[in-house]
Amino acid sequence: MHIPLIRRAALACVTAAAVLLPGATPALAASTGTISGRLTTAAGAAAPDVPVVVYPSGEYDVLASTMTDADGAYTLPQLNPGSYTVGYLPDSRPEQYYRQQLRPWDADPVVVTAGATTTVDEQLLPTGTISGQLLDAAGEPVFDLRVLAIEADANLVASARTDENGRYEMDVVAGRYRVQFEPIEGSYQRQYVPGQVDEESATLFEVTEGARVVADDTVLSVGTLSGRFTTAAGAPLTNADVYVYTPNMYSVHSDGTSADGTFEAQLLAGTYKVGLYTNERHQYYPGQLESDQAELVTVRGGEQTAITDSLLGTGSVRISAVDSVTGAPVANFCAHDGCSNGSGRVTISDLTQGRHDIYVYAPDGRYFPRERTGVRVRADQTTELTIKLRPGAVITTTVLDRQSGSPVSGVCLDAFAPKRATLRDGYGNCSNRSGQVRVGPLTAGEYKLFAVPQNTTYGRQWVGAAGGTGDEREAATVTATVGQVATGPVIQLDRAGQVTGRVTDAETGAALPDVNVSVLTGHPGVGAEDAVTDDQGDYTLSRLGPYEWPVVFSRGGYATVWSGGAASRFSATPVQVGAGATANLDATLRRGVQLNGTFRNTEGTPLRSGWVLAHSVDTGDYAGSGWVSNGEFTMRLTGRQRIFFSYDVYFDDEQMYSGRYQVTDPDGTRRLARFTVPASGSMTADLVISTS
């Protein structure tokens, strides 16, 4: 099996690590800790001579390593207190991480405390085997060719090299695998078993525990694809990028056109699409704007296939917009890179002939954006287009310095509907030099405003009727009406303060790095961050107004918790922040309640991948999250609380489903499904949605 980078680095330092610190003084022993355990096979027997590595949680530089002894036992001494990832790298089979995880970032963290030994026992996952033989077109074995097996759902990778007889073998965990190799030296083009150039056409080999799957193949012969491209006027098109794709648009070759507009590519025998790219445009052979309209080009082994094409001509689109309710013209809107500036019209020039998607939006936020697909553009002509825009509501206000009354620019504003508050990953509604800011378009309803200064002078706040607050419940409510501009309370900014503290493991007292700390929860797939603990478990949460704030702490492998050990923002113990001052707030994290879930469609087929997110029924905040892999997910939650689920998941490579999880009552009524998290222990949730 191929040795990945982590494994190679670990193996290189095993011997050195074993003698790095041959003995510890009493003082050193008292200030450091030890990880010790026993590794067994899937059958429960000792697993000897297996490299064991450890590195700080969230990092991938090996800190220490050793080998298991004849009984599978191992010891890693003299580790500084902290949180670590422990990995096991057996030869010729998948590496894994504590506990029984196949990726280091999914591993359960191991906490080391000074003067103590943390026991970490692990059992290797059961495996199956993929083996086969690769022959060339003449029936001769292909020697020393790297073969990859990639799991379709979890994207796990195993590899091996063919021997002098063209045979290979690799151990893999149970799953569905595509087998591939790169037979053309110097090319990244892949062949998929059996004899396919497109990944989607490859066989999915189902590997079960203890089973052997045979994946033989014959290497495809090689042919040549050449071509010549010209401008619309017929001149050679030089320095253009040419990409060759499989029928499902997997890139297999890239090149540039020469001075005479030609290119040439060596390819495995099969059918392909060709894309042409310049600085200003792209198209697909022959003369198509969209890849699904491209013509398939057949390349035969030992033969040369030639194509020719020219750049398409260009035309324009002149756009008008009207209110979808009243039919009245919309004076201010934008499309592509142009805006009407009160004229009610935008002209987009130099569009390649063919069909285009036109995106139209209102910069003043009074209308919801809209995309018109498939607009026909003809060379040397102007297409007239009228687009109906749906009106929305707008909230506007002014941002001032509370002390001086001066306007403040660069303050961004969110309008949150009930139970929709979340940490944003970027902002678009920010105050100008006059302190004016507007948010829209919004659907009709009641909103609360959250102000986010983009510098450290001022603090964030929920906007109250006469000043800021750290409690959403005390914020002023603004009613938004479609087609109207509502005026919210003047935002009076106070000077910022900050909160610092240390986060530790509740059971061991060890400091926890990589804990996300905020006053709002954020979607794990977005990556929005407020503050993160360092290697010592310390954090600094800045840009907070001088109010009482609830604070949330979240980290993989632990239950998300609010200040005071609460499950909800509204039940949290707030910390008082002072202007220009630093408040202290330490926190402890627990494993909490483990939720084990399944996610399938009504036919029983598992959802492939994506996020399942638990929300607090009380506040709508994220209470936990789990990554779906082949219809299964886990997450840890603080009990006791009531939750509901939302999801962003894939059924297959094309179909994505998102929303809040609902169930249907016997009378046909659809309602949000709610679940109760117990105070301790574990729970299950089996989610079923329709994908038809």
Secondary structure, DSSP 8 states (H G I E B T S, - for coil): ----HHHHHHHHHHHHHHTTS----HHHHHH-EEEEEEEE-TTS-B--S-EEEEEETT--S--EEEE--TTSEEEEEEE-SEEEEEEE--TTS--EETTTBSSGGGS--EEE-TT-EEE--EE----EEEEEEEE-TTS-B--S-EEEEEETTT--EEEEE--TTSEEEEEE-SEEEEEEE--STT----EETTTBSSGGGS--EEE-TT-EEE--EE---EEEEEEEEE-TTS-B--S-EEEEE-TT--EEEEEE--TTSEEEEEEESEEEEEEEE-SS-EEETTTBSSGGG---EEE-TT-EEEEEEE---EEEEEEEEEETTT--B--S-EETTEE-TTSSEEEEEEEESEEEEEEEE-TTSSB--EEEEEEEE-TT-EEEEEEEE-B-EEEEEEEEETTT--B--SEEEEEE-TT-----SS---B--TT-EEEEEEE-SEEEEEEEEESSSSB-BEEEETTEEES-GGGS-EEEE-TTSEEE---EEE-B-EEEEEEEEETTT--B--S-EEESS---TTTT--SEE--TTSEEEEEEE-SSEE--EEE-TTS--EETTTBSSGGGS--EE--TT-EEE--EEE---EEEEEEEEETTS-B--EEEEEEEETTT--EEEEEEEETTEEEEEE-SSEEEEEEEEEESSSS-EEEEE-EEE-TTS-EEE-EEEE-SSSEEEEEEEE---
